[in-house]
Amino acid sequence: MSTERNLMLAGKLYNSNDAELIQLRKHAQQSIYHYNQTAPEEGAERAKILAALVDCPTADAHIEVPTRMDYGGNLHIGQRFYANYGSIFLDVAPITIGDNVMFGPAVSVYTAGHPIVADVRNEDLEYGHPITIGSNVWIGGNAVICPGVTIGDNVSLVPVPWSPKIFLQMWSLPAIQRGSFVRSMPMMNVSGKQRRGPI
């Protein structure tokens, strides 16, 4: 394992142009390409590709095509996971998903981040922070889960009619408490306290 990969998995700044990381991403891209090209009746082939790509011990995850992943190997899924069309997993850091979790269409889970200082960013340095999603969670369509967010058990995240996306950001809402029902407007700055209803 390269030093850059170690730095990536430790949540430190790392160079994404590292040869090992490029090779791992290319392998994942090939697998995802083949997964996304499968026909609807090729469920067994999809399951085989997914089992080789992600960590799902129960082997019962169902991810609709198309989907996208950076590496796949940093995606850890509990039993009975379902992701609707258009999911994106930027898994430069671990994404851990509990049991009985459902994603609506176009849900994006981003552990990857880029420095806000241009000189640092221009050196091809980036970082990742883990995302954890508990059990019995429903995440509505178009939600964007950003680096470092933890979502507890029994949580529903639902976009409201006037809000095109849910943005959960590490610096505004680091942890959503167990049993929460969250409706969000885009780019809202919240305190991190448990919320019920609109935030």
DADA-V362580 format. One record per run of one state. SS is the DSSP state (2 for helix, 1 for strand, 0 for the rest). FROM is the first residue (numbers start at 1). TO is the last residue. If there is no record, write none. Layout:
{{SS;FROM;TO} {SS;FROM;TO}}
This chain:
{{0;1;2} {2;3;9} {0;10;13} {1;14;15} {0;16;18} {2;19;37} {0;38;42} {2;43;53} {0;54;54} {1;55;55} {0;56;61} {1;62;63} {0;64;66} {1;67;69} {0;70;74} {1;75;77} {0;78;81} {1;82;83} {0;84;86} {1;87;90} {0;91;94} {1;95;97} {0;98;101} {1;102;103} {0;104;107} {1;108;110} {0;111;111} {1;112;114} {0;115;117} {2;118;121} {0;122;124} {1;125;128} {0;129;130} {1;131;133} {0;134;137} {1;138;139} {0;140;142} {1;143;145} {0;146;149} {1;150;151} {0;152;155} {1;156;159} {0;160;165} {1;166;168} {0;169;174} {1;175;176} {0;177;180} {1;181;184} {0;185;195} {1;196;198} {0;199;199}}
